Amino acid sequence: MIIIKRYPNRKLYNTENSQYITLDEIGELVKQNIDLKVVDNKTQEDITNIIMAQVVLNIERKERNSSTIKDSIKDLISNSGGYINKTKTTIKQEVERLLKRGEEEIETISKKIDEKVRDSINSIFIVNLVKDILSMKEKMELMEDDINSLRNEVKYLKNEINDLKRKK
């Protein structure tokens, strides 16, 4: 972490490289995601937040006109914490949207799986049904042969009975 000291003359001093540093350079360090702490050299008070606000204002001043800076500062003061709450709300809404989308996709996939399982079960059922029908057909053919055989025997017996009746 880089320690930056602010002297009573408002100059900022980077203790890491022993050089004075500007607000623009502090902004660059922040953009590079380098941790830093700004302390008042006289009181040793941590004034990092104050300097960061000055960095933001400095960037705003360079990128926009003065009335926009005034409006931005007014918004920042009047919404103190509002931005964070708005960001939390936005993130929460996005997470909820993603969760809902995920649940919908899971439901869609679940329905497809159910459909495939049903189709598979139906296919198995149909195959078994066809097997049962073929087996029954074979049994019926055997039974038909038995029935024909019995018919022939009954016919023979009738003829025998008739012959016996005539001989009497």
C-alpha angles and dihedrals in degrees: 000000000000116000115212120191124207114210126208089259086063093247117141119224125198106216092195097065097018095238137118113259133204130221088252091055091049087052089053091051090052091049088053087054093242114157115236140170126203118206132183104246093216101045099021086227116156105246097167093122092051092050091046089054089051089050090053091048090048091053091046091050092054096044101040142030123268097259090056090051090051091050091047092052092047090050091048093050097042093046096042099167092002092104091054091047090048090050091048090049092049092049091046091051091048092049090049090048091050092047091050090048090049091049090049091050091048089050091049092049090045091053091050091050091049089050092050092047091049091049090049092048090048090049091050090046092050092047090050091046091052090048090050092048092050091048091049090048090054090048091048091051089052090047090048089055089049091048092050089049091050091048090053091050092048090049091049091048091049090052091049091050091049091050091051091050092053094050092057 
